[in-house]
Amino acid sequence: MKHFSVVIVGAGPSGLCLSYHLKEKGIDHIIIEKKEILHTWKNERWDSFDLVTPNWMTLLPETEKIIPKNNEFMSKNQIVNSLEKFAKEVNPNVLEHTVISNISLEDELYYIKTDKGNFTANNVIISVGLFNNKKIPLPEFDT
Ligand SMILES: Cc1cc2nc3c(=O)[nH]c(=O)nc-3n(C[C@H](O)[C@H](O)[C@H](O)COP(=O)(O)OP(=O)(O)OC[C@H]3O[C@@H](n4cnc5c(N)ncnc54)[C@H](O)[C@@H]3O)c2cc1C
């Protein structure tokens, strides 16, 4: 069973940022991604999508040259291109198309079971995004 100091679950912008900072600190880690790097941005946004946050708010490390800090709003293609460039810079150790079936903690060690093999880790960081599940308001809050 391969061991890592940190296992990150999810290779979206936050998983990539984590990988960037862990690399900087020389901490061994792997990202386990159920689909592909940046899956939600590549596949779960509509073509006419524009960010609702201006460029200056997108503060990913190493992206000063990629994303100008101005008041413009990136289109879907622009954000995907920028994030892909960022992913290339990070060059993460990532296992894509991998399904995690179980994570358990025993004696301060995490056991991660996947369909591509099992891992142990001292730390597990879940970075699977907050906004990907549909939330339907309860009827009493419907107007
Ligand atoms: C419609 C929409 C519009 C948005 N607009 C903006 C905006 O304008 N500005 C802004 O700053 N933010 C916006 N967001 C928020 C945006 O999701 C976050 O800024 C950013 O993508 C969060 O990055 P993340 O890495 O946390 O999550 P995500 O980008 O969602 O990445 C999560 C990753 O985890 C993977 N994953 C999920 N479950 C598992 C699992 N069980 N095992 C392994 N991998 C898994 C996914 O495949 C994905 O690759 C928007 C979100 C949505 C849905």
Ligand as a Chemical Component Dictionary entry (heavy atoms), coordinates in Angstrom:
data_LIG
# 
_chem_comp.id                   LIG 
_chem_comp.type                 NON-POLYMER 
_chem_comp.pdbx_formal_charge   0 
_chem_comp.three_letter_code    LIG 
# 
loop_
_chem_comp_atom.comp_id 
_chem_comp_atom.atom_id 
_chem_comp_atom.alt_atom_id 
_chem_comp_atom.type_symbol 
_chem_comp_atom.charge 
_chem_comp_atom.model_Cartn_x 
_chem_comp_atom.model_Cartn_y 
_chem_comp_atom.model_Cartn_z 
_chem_comp_atom.pdbx_ordinal 
LIG C1  C1  C 0 -22.438 27.559 -11.920 1  
LIG C2  C2  C 0 -21.295 27.983 -11.072 2  
LIG C3  C3  C 0 -20.758 29.262 -11.212 3  
LIG C4  C4  C 0 -19.661 29.670 -10.453 4  
LIG N1  N1  N 0 -19.145 30.919 -10.653 5  
LIG C5  C5  C 0 -18.066 31.317 -9.947  6  
LIG C6  C6  C 0 -17.470 32.598 -10.161 7  
LIG O1  O1  O 0 -17.931 33.398 -10.981 8  
LIG N2  N2  N 0 -16.373 32.922 -9.432  9  
LIG C7  C7  C 0 -15.827 32.079 -8.501  10 
LIG O2  O2  O 0 -14.819 32.426 -7.875  11 
LIG N3  N3  N 0 -16.404 30.885 -8.267  12 
LIG C8  C8  C 0 -17.480 30.483 -8.954  13 
LIG N4  N4  N 0 -18.056 29.270 -8.711  14 
LIG C9  C9  C 0 -17.546 28.479 -7.606  15 
LIG C10 C10 C 0 -16.509 27.524 -8.132  16 
LIG O3  O3  O 0 -17.050 26.231 -8.123  17 
LIG C11 C11 C 0 -15.287 27.654 -7.287  18 
LIG O4  O4  O 0 -14.734 28.929 -7.375  19 
LIG C12 C12 C 0 -14.176 26.692 -7.642  20 
LIG O5  O5  O 0 -14.392 25.922 -8.799  21 
LIG C13 C13 C 0 -14.098 25.777 -6.473  22 
LIG O6  O6  O 0 -12.983 24.956 -6.689  23 
LIG P1  P1  P 0 -12.927 23.577 -6.003  24 
LIG O7  O7  O 0 -11.616 22.965 -6.429  25 
LIG O8  O8  O 0 -13.207 23.719 -4.550  26 
LIG O9  O9  O 0 -14.166 22.746 -6.605  27 
LIG P2  P2  P 0 -14.443 22.228 -8.068  28 
LIG O10 O10 O 0 -13.942 23.161 -9.111  29 
LIG O11 O11 O 0 -15.884 21.876 -8.086  30 
LIG O12 O12 O 0 -13.583 20.897 -8.171  31 
LIG C14 C14 C 0 -13.890 19.763 -7.416  32 
LIG C15 C15 C 0 -13.211 18.557 -8.067  33 
LIG O13 O13 O 0 -13.424 17.435 -7.223  34 
LIG C16 C16 C 0 -13.791 16.324 -8.013  35 
LIG N5  N5  N 0 -14.558 15.410 -7.166  36 
LIG C17 C17 C 0 -15.827 15.553 -6.709  37 
LIG N6  N6  N 0 -16.179 14.512 -5.936  38 
LIG C18 C18 C 0 -15.106 13.684 -5.910  39 
LIG C19 C19 C 0 -14.862 12.429 -5.304  40 
LIG N7  N7  N 0 -15.788 11.830 -4.542  41 
LIG N8  N8  N 0 -13.658 11.844 -5.490  42 
LIG C20 C20 C 0 -12.696 12.452 -6.243  43 
LIG N9  N9  N 0 -12.879 13.634 -6.868  44 
LIG C21 C21 C 0 -14.071 14.245 -6.699  45 
LIG C22 C22 C 0 -14.593 16.911 -9.170  46 
LIG O14 O14 O 0 -14.625 16.040 -10.286 47 
LIG C23 C23 C 0 -13.790 18.196 -9.434  48 
LIG O15 O15 O 0 -12.740 17.996 -10.357 49 
LIG C24 C24 C 0 -19.125 28.807 -9.473  50 
LIG C25 C25 C 0 -19.668 27.534 -9.306  51 
LIG C26 C26 C 0 -20.735 27.117 -10.098 52 
LIG C27 C27 C 0 -21.302 25.732 -9.917  53 
# 
loop_
_chem_comp_bond.comp_id 
_chem_comp_bond.atom_id_1 
_chem_comp_bond.atom_id_2 
_chem_comp_bond.value_order 
_chem_comp_bond.pdbx_ordinal 
LIG C1  C2  SING 1  
LIG C2  C3  SING 2  
LIG C2  C26 DOUB 3  
LIG C3  C4  DOUB 4  
LIG C4  N1  SING 5  
LIG C4  C24 SING 6  
LIG N1  C5  DOUB 7  
LIG C5  C6  SING 8  
LIG C5  C8  SING 9  
LIG C6  O1  DOUB 10 
LIG C6  N2  SING 11 
LIG N2  C7  SING 12 
LIG C7  O2  DOUB 13 
LIG C7  N3  SING 14 
LIG N3  C8  DOUB 15 
LIG C8  N4  SING 16 
LIG N4  C9  SING 17 
LIG N4  C24 SING 18 
LIG C9  C10 SING 19 
LIG C10 O3  SING 20 
LIG C10 C11 SING 21 
LIG C11 O4  SING 22 
LIG C11 C12 SING 23 
LIG C12 O5  SING 24 
LIG C12 C13 SING 25 
LIG C13 O6  SING 26 
LIG O6  P1  SING 27 
LIG P1  O7  DOUB 28 
LIG P1  O8  SING 29 
LIG P1  O9  SING 30 
LIG O9  P2  SING 31 
LIG P2  O10 DOUB 32 
LIG P2  O11 SING 33 
LIG P2  O12 SING 34 
LIG O12 C14 SING 35 
LIG C14 C15 SING 36 
LIG C15 O13 SING 37 
LIG C15 C23 SING 38 
LIG O13 C16 SING 39 
LIG C16 N5  SING 40 
LIG C16 C22 SING 41 
LIG N5  C17 SING 42 
LIG N5  C21 SING 43 
LIG C17 N6  DOUB 44 
LIG N6  C18 SING 45 
LIG C18 C19 SING 46 
LIG C18 C21 DOUB 47 
LIG C19 N7  SING 48 
LIG C19 N8  DOUB 49 
LIG N8  C20 SING 50 
LIG C20 N9  DOUB 51 
LIG N9  C21 SING 52 
LIG C22 O14 SING 53 
LIG C22 C23 SING 54 
LIG C23 O15 SING 55 
LIG C24 C25 DOUB 56 
LIG C25 C26 SING 57 
LIG C26 C27 SING 58 
# 
